[in-house]
Amino acid sequence: MKTTHSNSRRNFMKFVGVSSLFAISPSMAADAVTPHVVVIGGGFSGATCAKYLKMWGGGSVNVTIIETNPTYVSPILSNLVLNSQKTTSDLSFTYTDLNSKYGISIIHSTVDSVDKTNQTLALANGNSVKYDKLVLAAGIDFIKVNDYDITEVPHAWKAGEQTNLLKAQIDAMKNGDTFTMTIPAAPYRCPPGPYERACVVADYLKNTKGFDDCKVIVLDANANITVEADTFGAKFAEYGVEYKPSTTITAVDDTTKTLTYTEGGETKTITSTVLNVIPNQKAAPIIFTAEVNSGNWAPINPLSYESLVASGIYIIGDSQGTGQPKAGHIGNSEAKVCADAILRTLNGVALYASPKTNSACYSPTSATEASWLSAVFKYDSSTQSMVIANLAAGPSDTSNYTKMFLWSENLFSDTFS
Ligand SMILES: Cc1cc2nc3c(=O)[nH]c(=O)nc-3n(C[C@H](O)[C@H](O)[C@H](O)COP(=O)(O)OP(=O)(O)OC[C@H]3O[C@@H](n4cnc5c(N)ncnc54)[C@H](O)[C@@H]3O)c2cc1C
């Protein structure tokens, strides 16, 4: 059924609340052209933003997602593929519901460039798309120390083929072999994720494979375990993980699987059976193409996620540079603030002045245990930034392992269904 403009305006009015009704000019109901919001990227932040724009905006807004891949593989829970508790198919989502249930148009192609003057995108398939508002939800890119083959030395930090490659390499390990991984300098995608991976792999080799003589070595660019230090520190001790903080990777050799790094001013090397280098990170390439970056990330106004350098362009998820963690749960949260802000702006309503966001990460530490970490952020008007309002963590245990799946199902369905 086609939603009429007045119906959709009623939807929006319902959403902004009665007090805001009076802020909407009656003349806006006669708008001839429905605004087109284009979201680049259909991951946790982009898919959520598109869904809530349509849920709250109804027919007052046309929404298109442009996403390279027809299937999204969630990095969340992807460490459980490495120890055979999940498969990448279990973590795969399509865009069918977003299209059929909410009327979001889906284009599968890559956006190559953004013409900000003419508000037009050039796509790899040769087409171009016009937008009124643009949301960039394109994730991260890697800063590799040299040009090496990532099929030999996988990062597995974007999920899918990379995850399965790393799993196959781990499964080919024999007793006595070494697994070496590197942790990037903060900020990077999913603060607890690399420590969680070291635990999952160490547990898998020791307790599932029954190998008593494998080594797990972790080279961390940071001075300490960045989050949940007590939990991960205790697990590293239990599994015998060799942890080297304050290390800087200087070269990766994909043929010999050798890492060159500096530690305490000395240059050293490690050769390993499996090498899992998670490189330092920056915003996705389209952030740089669109010239909305400042350094490695994109500065935004946390009341709306609108770029501080280009009006009408919004950046959410891992690419944004607010200092909030780069994680899927908070990307979903930012997406809702952004959808709200875009609808308010299109309808001439003031931005909501006190947004809060929430980050939550569950970390499997074995095939039966997980810990969790949650942070609530609130807007601080004096610094115009998001500051921590509450921080909480839960221990590694079996009850949290079960709760992890309830949490993830909830997040997955809020994003893709
Ligand atoms: C092992 C691991 C565990 C994790 N665990 C947690 C957890 O417990 N909790 C949590 O909150 N987070 C977790 N994360 C982090 C979370 O997965 C990411 O932070 C989240 O996926 C970021 O969402 P995003 O929408 O910003 O980017 P993405 O999910 O990367 O989505 C970006 C999308 O944009 C598309 N794209 C990029 N450029 C273009 C273009 N030019 N044109 C078209 N499409 C484009 C990409 O194909 C991609 O699908 C984990 C990550 C890892 C690796």
The ligand as an SDF file (V2000), in Angstrom:
LIG
                    3D

 53 58  0  0  0  0  0  0  0  0999 V2000
   36.0830  -10.4790   16.0220 C   0  0  0  0  0  0  0  0  0  0  0  0
   35.1640   -9.3010   16.1920 C   0  0  0  0  0  0  0  0  0  0  0  0
   34.2580   -9.2870   17.2470 C   0  0  0  0  0  0  0  0  0  0  0  0
   33.4170   -8.2010   17.4270 C   0  0  0  0  0  0  0  0  0  0  0  0
   32.5410   -8.2000   18.5010 N   0  0  0  0  0  0  0  0  0  0  0  0
   31.7530   -7.1190   18.7120 C   0  0  0  0  0  0  0  0  0  0  0  0
   30.8580   -7.0820   19.8490 C   0  0  0  0  0  0  0  0  0  0  0  0
   30.7980   -7.9850   20.7070 O   0  0  0  0  0  0  0  0  0  0  0  0
   30.0710   -5.9840   19.9910 N   0  0  0  0  0  0  0  0  0  0  0  0
   30.1040   -4.9590   19.1050 C   0  0  0  0  0  0  0  0  0  0  0  0
   29.3470   -3.9930   19.2840 O   0  0  0  0  0  0  0  0  0  0  0  0
   30.9510   -4.9470   18.0370 N   0  0  0  0  0  0  0  0  0  0  0  0
   31.7780   -5.9950   17.8330 C   0  0  0  0  0  0  0  0  0  0  0  0
   32.6410   -6.0040   16.7440 N   0  0  0  0  0  0  0  0  0  0  0  0
   32.7820   -4.7820   15.9110 C   0  0  0  0  0  0  0  0  0  0  0  0
   31.7200   -4.6480   14.8330 C   0  0  0  0  0  0  0  0  0  0  0  0
   31.6490   -5.7930   14.0300 O   0  0  0  0  0  0  0  0  0  0  0  0
   32.0330   -3.4310   13.9530 C   0  0  0  0  0  0  0  0  0  0  0  0
   32.3300   -2.3380   14.7770 O   0  0  0  0  0  0  0  0  0  0  0  0
   30.8190   -3.0990   13.0860 C   0  0  0  0  0  0  0  0  0  0  0  0
   30.6650   -4.1130   12.1260 O   0  0  0  0  0  0  0  0  0  0  0  0
   30.9770   -1.7380   12.4170 C   0  0  0  0  0  0  0  0  0  0  0  0
   29.8040   -1.4430   11.7230 O   0  0  0  0  0  0  0  0  0  0  0  0
   29.8220   -0.4070   10.4900 P   0  0  0  0  0  0  0  0  0  0  0  0
   28.4140   -0.3440   10.0230 O   0  0  0  0  0  0  0  0  0  0  0  0
   30.5210    0.8270   10.8890 O   0  0  0  0  0  0  0  0  0  0  0  0
   30.7840   -1.0870    9.4170 O   0  0  0  0  0  0  0  0  0  0  0  0
   30.6650   -2.5120    8.6760 P   0  0  0  0  0  0  0  0  0  0  0  0
   29.9480   -3.4910    9.5150 O   0  0  0  0  0  0  0  0  0  0  0  0
   32.0440   -2.8480    8.2410 O   0  0  0  0  0  0  0  0  0  0  0  0
   29.7810   -2.1980    7.4080 O   0  0  0  0  0  0  0  0  0  0  0  0
   30.2750   -1.3710    6.3890 C   0  0  0  0  0  0  0  0  0  0  0  0
   29.6580   -1.8170    5.0800 C   0  0  0  0  0  0  0  0  0  0  0  0
   29.9100   -0.8200    4.0930 O   0  0  0  0  0  0  0  0  0  0  0  0
   30.1590   -1.4370    2.8560 C   0  0  0  0  0  0  0  0  0  0  0  0
   30.9160   -0.4680    2.0490 N   0  0  0  0  0  0  0  0  0  0  0  0
   32.1020    0.1200    2.3630 C   0  0  0  0  0  0  0  0  0  0  0  0
   32.4690    1.0000    1.4180 N   0  0  0  0  0  0  0  0  0  0  0  0
   31.4900    0.9750    0.4860 C   0  0  0  0  0  0  0  0  0  0  0  0
   31.3050    1.6830   -0.7470 C   0  0  0  0  0  0  0  0  0  0  0  0
   32.1980    2.5900   -1.1740 N   0  0  0  0  0  0  0  0  0  0  0  0
   30.2120    1.4010   -1.4840 N   0  0  0  0  0  0  0  0  0  0  0  0
   29.3110    0.4830   -1.0630 C   0  0  0  0  0  0  0  0  0  0  0  0
   29.4290   -0.2110    0.1020 N   0  0  0  0  0  0  0  0  0  0  0  0
   30.5100    0.0420    0.8720 C   0  0  0  0  0  0  0  0  0  0  0  0
   30.9360   -2.6970    3.2220 C   0  0  0  0  0  0  0  0  0  0  0  0
   30.8210   -3.6770    2.2050 O   0  0  0  0  0  0  0  0  0  0  0  0
   30.2590   -3.1140    4.5390 C   0  0  0  0  0  0  0  0  0  0  0  0
   29.2390   -4.0660    4.3540 O   0  0  0  0  0  0  0  0  0  0  0  0
   33.4780   -7.1080   16.5220 C   0  0  0  0  0  0  0  0  0  0  0  0
   34.3710   -7.1350   15.4470 C   0  0  0  0  0  0  0  0  0  0  0  0
   35.2120   -8.2240   15.2780 C   0  0  0  0  0  0  0  0  0  0  0  0
   36.1630   -8.2280   14.1240 C   0  0  0  0  0  0  0  0  0  0  0  0
  1  2  1  0
  2  3  1  0
  2 52  2  0
  3  4  2  0
  4  5  1  0
  4 50  1  0
  5  6  2  0
  6  7  1  0
  6 13  1  0
  7  8  2  0
  7  9  1  0
  9 10  1  0
 10 11  2  0
 10 12  1  0
 12 13  2  0
 13 14  1  0
 14 15  1  0
 14 50  1  0
 15 16  1  0
 16 17  1  0
 16 18  1  0
 18 19  1  0
 18 20  1  0
 20 21  1  0
 20 22  1  0
 22 23  1  0
 23 24  1  0
 24 25  2  0
 24 26  1  0
 24 27  1  0
 27 28  1  0
 28 29  2  0
 28 30  1  0
 28 31  1  0
 31 32  1  0
 32 33  1  0
 33 34  1  0
 33 48  1  0
 34 35  1  0
 35 36  1  0
 35 46  1  0
 36 37  1  0
 36 45  1  0
 37 38  2  0
 38 39  1  0
 39 40  1  0
 39 45  2  0
 40 41  1  0
 40 42  2  0
 42 43  1  0
 43 44  2  0
 44 45  1  0
 46 47  1  0
 46 48  1  0
 48 49  1  0
 50 51  2  0
 51 52  1  0
 52 53  1  0
M  END
$$$$
